[in-house]
Amino acid sequence: MRWLDGVLLAFGVLNIFAGAEAYFAKGSLPSLLGGGLAGIVVIAGAALAKSHPTAGYAVAALGTLAVGGRMLGTYLSKHTVWPGLVFTVLSAAVLVCLVVGYFAAKKAA
């Protein structure tokens, strides 16, 4: 599923860049580590999905859920659009893409 791999790659890279942006703008080492790690997990899941689709997309989904859960907490406590609301919505959209991709692959098989 090339389109799904593209979505996951973009989301992973965006997480890495957002973590770096938070580090350089506010000196937040936890944001750098969290964003970087989450981005790497999502990208690794997309890479693993090439040979083991179920496991790879499950790894990507776990990384996406972690980002969404963390950012939902940020949004609810601080009421900030960036990054809280933006990453909550993006995480939900990526999870929808994963579910659609899963059922599309089942239907094609």
HUDA-V208696 format. One record per backbone hydrogen bond with DSSP energy under -0.5 kcal/mol. CO is the residue of the C=O (numbers start at 1). NH is the residue of the N-H. If there is no record, write none. Layout:
BEGIN
CO:NH / CO:NH
END
This chain:
BEGIN
1:5 / 2:6 / 3:7 / 4:8 / 5:9 / 6:10 / 7:11 / 8:12 / 9:13 / 10:14 / 11:15 / 12:16 / 13:17 / 14:18 / 15:19 / 16:20 / 17:21 / 18:22 / 19:23 / 20:24 / 21:25 / 22:26 / 22:28 / 23:27 / 27:29 / 28:32 / 29:33 / 30:34 / 31:35 / 32:36 / 33:37 / 34:38 / 35:39 / 36:40 / 37:41 / 38:42 / 39:43 / 40:44 / 41:45 / 42:46 / 43:47 / 44:48 / 45:49 / 47:50 / 48:51 / 48:52 / 52:56 / 53:57 / 54:58 / 55:59 / 56:60 / 57:61 / 58:62 / 59:63 / 60:64 / 61:65 / 62:66 / 63:67 / 64:68 / 65:69 / 66:70 / 67:71 / 68:72 / 69:73 / 70:74 / 71:75 / 72:76 / 73:77 / 74:78 / 75:79 / 80:85 / 81:83 / 81:86 / 83:87 / 84:88 / 85:89 / 86:90 / 87:91 / 88:92 / 89:93 / 90:94 / 91:95 / 92:96 / 93:97 / 94:98 / 95:99 / 96:100 / 97:101 / 98:102 / 99:103 / 100:104 / 101:105 / 102:106 / 103:107 / 104:108 / 105:109
END
